[in-house]
């Protein structure tokens, strides 16, 4: 967030361009232009990241707005102290939460110190969350929700005013979304429960097995939930009346695919998951059953190197994607720590029995060897505790299986030549016995057949 000068130029360029496509018109004396030319440029950069520029233009065209904003130093200090919350706000899948937080700092009418309530009052913001303005009777200190008013009337323009506050205002809905993302127990799946069993000796119900803690790994490996066959489809979901899951795996798979599209540069991978195969549905069912996955997603530049003939082969897209799915939950930090400690690590993949090797290279994680290798290019594109998506800059291919040194058919021919060339004058029964021994490879134990 050190791009105040560049961001200022971009705002001056983008504001007239976006205004030409809408009914609103923003001039150089607008409060939006003043926002990026003051001590509140960090707030303006968050507005740009949240794609709220057009929304604020329309608000300025209709209303005289009020913006409550912490200055650059206060905002940087607050986000640096709470890096987990900062990471949550800047993740593409949490765009709605970032928009709600920023719109809660903007009122659709002008509020000055003369309009400030003497005790307390709640005003409507541009989001669904309200803002409470209060005044301490003893000290005369003014508060915006829980943040102190530090610089009243810091910026004044004909279409709005900016008041400097102590820190960010975090609405209750944003705080709840943040807590839900952190608490894995709220999204863990409930394991199926079988029918009660009767002990034949006592004719009483057997005691149920002790329940496992939410978020614990499945009792069976991930391969036990996958049916054998060319497509390796997952096991069918429980029928009507079965256990209800608190975690919607299919929705979470859709969430990470939308994140890939919004992140940019991974459209080909998303297209294979959704249109070319049925892997998105299969992954959703696996995650709903309680399994975890790590997807190594090649970017569009890497996918462009695959030929059309290769992708058109039956089952080829599925096999390529299966080799990029690890049945573990790994992040960029966990994989980098592993390769730094052990040098080389092999991860299981859904393409049995092949594994993908990883080692440290150039301060990052490198998968595979030789031409079929790829670097960890975009780490932690999507991480929710169940699905982890890591962007790589190449398509991984499993090593080719070595063919047998000498084919079995060639050995049979050698034995047949040996049999026919030695002692041709034998009875029919002996010829039949020798031919059977040759077929089973035991002719050397019977001297008559040599």
N, C-alpha and C positions, 0 to 999 in steps of 0.2 A: 504494500500500500504506500509506495514511495513514488507515485506517478502524478503528483499534483500538477506539475507544469504541462506534461503531455495531456493529462485529462482535461485541463482547462482549454487547450486548443481543440480537443475533440468535441467538447461541449459547444464551443462557439461555432464549430462546423456543423454538428449534428442538429442543433436546435433549429436553425433556419430550414435545413433540409426536411426534418420531420414535420415542421410547421407547414411546409408547402403541400404536404400530402393530407393535411387535416384542416378542419375549420378554425383551429386555434392559431394565434400568431403571437410569438414570443419576441420581444424586442431586447435590445442590449441593456436596458434599465430594469429588467425583470429580476425578481428575487431569486429565480433559478440560476440566472447567470451570476448573480452576486454570491450564490452559495459556493461556487467553485473558485471564486476569486477572493476568498476570505480565510479565516482560521478553521473552516469546516469542510475542507476538501475531502477528508476521509469519509465523511458522511455522504458527500456527493458521489464518491466512487462506489459506495455500497448501493446507492440509488441506481447507478448504471449497471452494476452486477445483477440487480433484481429486475431489470427491464421495466422500470417504473417511469422512465422519462416521458413517454407519451401520456401516461396517467396524470402526471404532475402538470404537463402542458394544458390538458383539458381542465384540470382543477383551477389553474391560474386564469384561464379564459373565462370561467364561470364565477369564481369566487375571489375574495381577497384573503389569502391563506396565512396561516401562522405555522412556523416550523420550530420545533424544539430539537436542538442538536447539541451534542457534546463536541468540544473542540478537538482538534487533531491529537493533542497530547493525552487528553482524558480518554478518548476512544482507543488509541493505541495501547495505553496502559491497561485499560479494562480487558481488551481482547487478548493481550499477552498474558495476563494473569489467569485467564480462563481459556486456555487454548483448545480444550475439548469443545466448548461452546462455539468458539470461532470456527473450528473445523466443521461443526454441525451447520452453521449458517452458510458457509461457502460451498457446501456440497450441492451439486445440481439437483439431487432428488428432494432437497429441503427448500426449494425455491419459494414455495407458498409461505413457509414459516418466515423467511427473510422478508418477503413482501409485507406480511402482516405486521412484523416488527417495525419496519420503516414507516408504513402508513399510519401506525399508531402515534407517530411523532408529528403528524401534520393535521391541522384543524382546517375545515373548509370555511373559516371566517377569521377576521383579524381580531386578535386579543392583545391589548396593551396593558400596562400596569394600572391604568384607570379602570379597565374592565375586569381586573382581577377580583375574585370574590373575597369578601372580608373574612369569611370563615372557611367554607368549602363549597365546591360546586363541581358537577360532573358534566363534561362536554363531549360531544360526539366527534370522533376523528374520521379520517378517510377509510379506516378499517372498521371491522365490526366491534372492535374493542373501544371502550370509552376512556377518556383521560380525566383524572380528578385533579383539580387545582385547589390548593389549600393555602391558608395563611396562618402561621403560628401567632396567636394573640400576644404571647409574652415577649417573644423576640422579634416579631415582625418578619420572620423568614418565610419565603414563599417556596412551595413545593409543587412539582409536576409529578403526580403519582407518588413515587418514593424518591425521586431525584430532586436535588436542590436547584433553584434558579440561581445561576452564577453571573450571567451577563445579560441582563434584560436589554431589549432593543439593540442587540449587537449589530444587526443589519436591518435597515429599513428601506423599503422600496415602495413605489405606488401600488404594486399588486400584492404585497405581503411583507411580513416581518419575521426575523429570525431571533429567537431567544436562546442564549447559551445555557445549557444545563450541566449538571455534575457528571452524569453517566447515562447510559442507554436505559430506555424504558422497555422492560421485557413483559409483554402481555402474558396473561395466564395461559392462553392456548398455546403460545410458543414454548413456554416453560414445560407444559404438559407433553408436547411433541418431543422435546429434548429429553425428558425423563423416560418416555416410552422407548426411544431409540437406545438409550443406555441400558434399560432394564431388560435383559434377555429373557428373564423368566416370564414376562408378559407375552412374549411371542413364541415361546417354546411349544412344541406339539404335545398333545396328550397321547400316550401310548395306548394301543388297543387292549381291551380286557376280554379274556375268553369267558366261556360259560362256566358256571360253578361245577366242580367235580364232587362226586359222592364217594366216600370211602366204603368199599364193599364189606369190610370187616365190621365197622361200627354203624354202617348205614347212616352216616352223618356227613355233612358238608366238610370238605377239606378246608383248612385254613388258607386264605389267599396269601400269595407271596408278598413280601414287603414292598411297598410302593417306592419307586425311585424318585429322586429329587428332580424338579423341573430344570431343564437345560442339560441333563446328563446325557452322555453319548448313547446311541442305540445299543441294545444287547447283541444284535446281529450285525455283521458287516454290511456295507451298502450293496454288495453283489447278491446277498440273499434276497433283496427286494426286487431284483431284476430278473425277468423271465429269460430263459435261453432262446436263441433264435437269431436270424440274420439282423433284425432290428434292435435286439436286446431291449425290449420294451419293459417298463416297470410292472410290478405286480398290480393287479386291479385294486381299486379302492374298496373299502368296506361298503357293504350294501346298506339299504335303508334300515334304520333302527340301530345302526352301529354307533361307535363313539363319535362325538363331535369334536373337531379340532379347533383349538384357539388360534392356530397359526395357518394362514391361507397362503400355501406355497405358490399356487398358480398366480395369485395377485403379486406376490413378491418377485416372481420371475418377470412378470410384465413390468414391474417397477424398475428392475435393473436393465431390461431391454430399452425402456424409455430413457433411462439414464445414459445408456450407450449412445442413443440417437441424439440426445441433448448435449452430450459431451463433445460429439463430433469426431469424425475420423474412423468410426467403427460401424458404418452402415452395412458393409458387406457381411460382417459377422451377424448382425441383427437380422439381416435378410435371410441368411441360411437357417437361423434358429426358428424363424416365424414362417417363412414362405416355402423354402426348399425342403424342410424336414418337419417332423412333429416333435422335435427335441424340446421345445419350450414347454409343451404339455407334459412330457415325460419328466423333465426336471422339476416342474411344479408339483407333481405327485410325489416324487422322492423327497422333496423338502417338506411337504405336508406330513409325510410319514416320520419326520424327525431327523432326516439325514442332512449333512452339511456338504457344501460343494465349493470348490475354488475353480473359477473359469479363467484360463489363460487366453485372452482375446487378441488375436492378430489384428493389426490396424488395416485400413483399406489399402495402403501402399503394399503391404505384404500379401494381402489376399489377391491383389491384381496380378501377382506373379504366377498364380495357379492357372493352368490352362483350362479351357472349356471342356476338353475331352476328359480331363481328370475328374472334374465335378460331375460330368454326365454319366460316369460309370455307376452301375447300380450299387447303392449302399456306400459309395465313396464319401459324400458329404457327412454322413453320420459317423463313419470311421474317423474322419479327420477331426471332427468336433469331439468325439469320445477321447481321442488322444490328448485333447487340450483341457479335459475336465479331471480334476484331482478330487477324490472322495475325502478330503480333509478341509478344514477351515484354516487357510493360511493368509496372512497379510504380508505387505512388503517388509515390515519390520521383522516378523517371525522368520520369513525365508532368508532375509539377509543375515540375521543373527545365526541361523543354522549353517549357512555356507561359510560364514567367517569362522565358526567354531570347528566344524567338521571338514571343511575343505570342499567336499563333494557330497551331495545328498540326492538320493533317488526317491521320487514320489510315484506312488501307484496312480494309474489312470484307469478310466472306464473302458479302455481298449485292452482287454486282457490278452496275453500276459505282459504286455509292454509297459515299461516304466519310463518316466522322463527324468533325466539327470539335470542337476542344477549345481553351479559352482560360481565362485566370486570372480568377477572380471571387471576391471576399470571402475571399481567402486560401486558396482551394481551386481545384480543377479543375472547370470546367463544360463539359458536352458539349451540342452542338446549339444551336439558336437559338429564341427565342420560347417558344410554348407547348410545343414538343417538346424542351425542354432539361431537363437533369438535372445535379445536383451529385454529386461523388464523396463519398458519404455514409459508407461503411464501408470504409476502405482496407485492402488486403492481407489479405483474409479467408483466402486460400489462395495461397501462393507456394512452388513447389518447383523452380524453374528451368526448367520446361517449361510448366506451366499456372499462370496468374495470374488470380485472381478478385477483382474490385473491385466493391463494392456501390454502387449509385447510387439516387437517390430519385425517379426518373422513368423512363418508357418512352420510348426514343428512336425517332423515326420519320423516315425519309428524306424530303428535300424532294420535292414532287411535280414530275414532269416537265412542262415547258410544252408545251402543244399547238401545233401549227403555226398560224401566223398566218392563212393562207388555205388551206383544204382543196384538194387536187388536183382533186377532183370538181367543185368550184365553178369552177375555172379551165377545165376541159374544157367545162362548160356555156356559159361565156362565149365560148369559141372556137367552139362549135357554133352559137351564136346569130349570131356574126359571119359564119360561113361561109354559113349559110342565108339571111342577110339581104342578102348582096352577090352579084350576078351569079348569079341562079338558073338561067339558061339556059346550061348546060354539058353536054358529052357525058358518057356513063356512065363511060368510062375516066378522064376528068379528075376526075369526082366521087369515084371510088374513090381516086385518088392524093391528092386534097386531104384526104379523110377520114383516110387513113393519116398524112399530115403533121400533121394536127391532133392525132391520137392521140399522136404522138411529140413534139409541141411545136415542129415546124420549119416551120409553115405561113407564118411571116413571111418566110422566105427565098425563097418562091415567090410572085411578085407576082400570078399568075393566081388564086391561092386567097384573096387579100385581099378 
